[in-house]
Amino acid sequence: MKKLMILFLFAICFSSCKDDTVSTNQIGIIVSGVAVNEFTHDGCEYLYRRGGHQFGITHKGNCKNPIHECN
């Protein structure tokens, strides 16, 4: 139950933040009938899907932020 509450609070934080550093794009991917969207926050790219009682968020593996480049 505690993990569910933390996930719920995390989801509210990301869904309620609308500032100049966040931009959202629809990318045309549908998973289980729910659209997957992309957003950028502080230079990092994330994918999320929201449908009914489900919410998922993950960092993109091919994020273009130079902080992820390995030497």
Secondary structure, 3 states (H helix, E strand, C coil): CHHHHHHHHHHHHHHHCCCCCEEEEEEEEEECCEEEEEEEECCEEEEEEEECCEEEEEECCCCCCHHHCCC
